[in-house]
Amino acid sequence: MSPITFEQLLEAGVHFGHLKRRWNPAFAPYIYGEKNGVHIIDLNKTLAKSEEACNVLKNMAKQNKKILFVATKKQAKEIIESKVKPLGMPYVVERWPGGLLTNFATIRRSIKRMYQIEKMETDGTFEKISKKERLLLTREKIKLQKQFGSIADMNRLPAALFVIDIINEHTAVREAKRLNIPTFAIADTNSNPNEVNYPIPANDDATTSIDIILSAVCSAITEGIDERGRENIEKHETPEEETFKSKYEMVESDEEKEVARKPRTRKRTIRKQ
């Protein structure tokens, strides 16, 4: 996991909050001061909170758990796609579909419908229907892919939720809280950090700020995935001595079975007269 330095955060503009008149009093513990009417975020708190969040996310990834990333604001869309997609984690960058978590069964039906249309394209069904029906089905598939394509492999509820901008993604946060799903978030001075389990105080509007925080988070998740892979390899690898021993035990057990199959003969005793 590549650690973030204070200087990197400062250069990325992570410390810039919102205007003083737009602040949320609940954010007070993470504010360093005020300059020209703008609140300044305490970067020492950012470092501590990001490290805490990264450690938890790393352990989740090591346990093969899925983390759902949510960022529908345009500054974060491309960053999420470029960094989260290679990890194989689900993400939402379009409009949050209401009930994605609380009504997950219905969402899965929509994803199933998307797969059905894709199958119809390849199994020859499209050739048997009219041009108008093909056009309608294609439009439906494109709409479903845009909305659910990035979460198509999410067969169950995620183990955690990571959002960028608590206020913008308030519906997602509310659904996660209702289901007791741990929430991680990049929180700015205008939001209430108490609404999530692991807030990371940082500028959630600047692309440079979002990029540096997400880079650290994705690096921690990658490290967790790699550790899980190494452990799986070690479990499947057997030393030569153990292999020889297991083979020897197999031979022994086969010999014992062979002896067990043979009928036992009783010794005849001759009585003296």
N, C-alpha and C positions, 0 to 999 in steps of 0.2 A: 504494500500500500504506500503510494507516494504521498508523503506528508506535505501539507500546505504551509508556507511560511507567512509570517506577518507582512513582509515586504510584497509578496505576490498578491495578497488580499488588498493591500493598500493601492498597488498599481492597477488592479482590476476595478477599483471603485466600489468595493464591497461595503465600505463604511458609509456611503451616502444613503441617508434615509429620506423620508418625505418632509414636506414643510411642517414646521412646528405646530401650526394650527390644525394639521390633519393627523396628528399622532393619536395613538391609543394608549391611555394611561397604564394598561396592563403590560406594555412593552418597556416600561421605565427601567427595570433591572438591566436591560441590555443597551441602554443609551449612555454614551460616553460624555456627550455635551451637545452644544448647539453653536452653529456658525452661519451667519448671514440668513437667519430664519430657517435653517435646515438642520434637522437632527443628525448627529453623527453616531453611528453604531460602534460599540466597543468591540474591536477586532479580537481582543483576548478572549472575550466570551464566544465570539464566532469560532475561533480555533478550538476551544474546549468543547463546544456543542457539536461541531462537525466531526471531531474525533470520536465523541461518544456515539453519534449516529452511525458513523462508518463502521465502528466495531460491532454494533448490533446487526447491521445489514450484512456484514461479512459473515457472521455466524449463521444468519438465516440462509445465505447463499450456500454456505458449507453444508447445511442440512437439506439442500435441494428444495428450498421454498421459493415461491414466486413472489416478486415485489411488483406491484402495479404502479407505474409512473403516470402522473396526470399533469399536463401543461397545455392548456388551450389558448393561452395568450401567444400572439404571433412572435414575440421576442424569443420564446423558448421552444417553439415547434421543431425547428430544424436541429437545434442542439439535442433535443430528446431523441429524435429519429436517428441521428448520427452516432450517439453514444450508447443508447439503450438497446437499439435493435440488434447490434452484434452480440449482445449478452444473452439474447433469447428471452428477455423479460417482456411482459406485456406492457403496453402503453396506450394512452389516449391523448391525441393532440387535436382532435376535432371536438365538436360540441359533446359535453358529457351526457350520455344517454341516461335519462332518469331511471333509477331502479337497477342500474348495472350491478350493484352489490345486493341490494335488498330484494330485488326481483330477478335473481340470476337465472332461474329456470327459463323465464321468458326470453331473456337475452340469448341463451343457448339455443332456443328454438329458431331465433332469427339467424344465428350463425349456421345452424343445420340447413336452413332454407338456402343460404348462400352456397353451401357445398352441393346441394341438390341441383341448383341451376348450373354450377360448374360441371357437374357430372353429365347433365343433359347436353352440354356442348360437345362432350367427347364421345358419348355412347350412341350418337346418331339420332337422338330425339329431335334436335333442332331441324334436321332435314325433313322431318315428317310433319312439322307444324307450319302455319302460315308466316309470312314475312312480318306481319304486324305483331303476332305473338312473340316471335323471336326478338323483335325490337323492344317490346315491353319487358321481357325477361332479362335482356341485356342491361337495360336501364336499371332494373331492380337489383341486379347483381352488382353493378358499379356503385350504386347507393349503399348497399350492404357492405361491400368491400371497403368503401371509404370510412364507414362508421365503425365496423367491427373487424376489419382485416387485421389490425394490430393486436387484437385480443382473441383471435380465432383459436389459438392453441391453449387458451386458459380454460381448462376443463373443470376447475373448481375455484372457489373463492380465494383471492390472494392472501398470503400470510401477512402482508403489510402494504401500506399505501404511501407513496412519496409524491407530494404535490408542490408545485411552484406557485406561490401566491395563495395564501389561505382564503382571502376574501373572494378572489376570482373563482376558486374551486370549492366554495362553501358547501355545495350540494354533495360533492364527493366526500368531503370531510364528515359531514353530518351522517351520511349512510355508513361510513366506516365506524363512526362512534356508536351507532345503533347496533352494529354487529360485533363490537369490541375488537375491531381490527386495528392493530397499532398504526399510528400515522406519523409520518416524517414530513417536514415541510421547510422550505426556505421562507422565512417570515420577515416582513419589513416593518417599519415603525408604525404603520397605519393599521396593523393587524393585531389580533389577540393571540399571543403565542401559547396561552393556556388551552386553546382549543385542540392542540395536537400533542402527541406524547413526546416527540423529539423535535423541537423547533431549532432551526439553524438561523440565527439572526444575521441577515444579509440583505443587500439591495436585490430586490426581485424584479427590477425593471431593466437594468443594464444587461446586455448579452454577455459582456465580459465577466460580470459577477456570477451570472447563472452558469456560465461555462466552467469557471474554475471550481465552483462547489460541486457541480455534477461530475466533473472529471475525478475529483477525490472520491465521490460516492461510487462511481462506476469502477474505479480502480480497486476499491475495497471489495466490491461484489465479485470482480474478476479474480481477486486473490482467494476469496472463499470458494469459488467454483474450482480453481486450480488445486486447492488443498483437498477438496472432496475427490477430485480425479486421482490425485496421488495416493490417497488412502484406499481408494477402490483397487488401484493397481497392486498395492502392497498386500491387500487381502487375498487377491487371486494368485499372487506369486507364491510358489511353494519351494522351499529349499530342497536340494538334492537328497539330503539325509531323510527328510520327512517323506519325500516321494518314495525312496527306497523302502522306508519303514512301512508305508501304507501298502506298497506292493507286496512286501513280505507277509504282512498281516492278511492280505487278500488270499495269498497262496495257502497260508496256514488254515484260514477259515474254509477254503475249498477242500483241503485234505481232511479236515474234521467232518465236513459234510459227507465226504466219500466214505469215511469210516462209519458214520451214522447210518448210511444206507445199507451197509453189509449186514446180513442177518447174523444174530449172535447164536453161537453153538454152545449148548450146555455140555459140561464134562460128565461122562458116564462113570459112576462109581461102582466098583465090583466088591460085593460083600464077601467076606471070608466065611467059608463053611466049616 
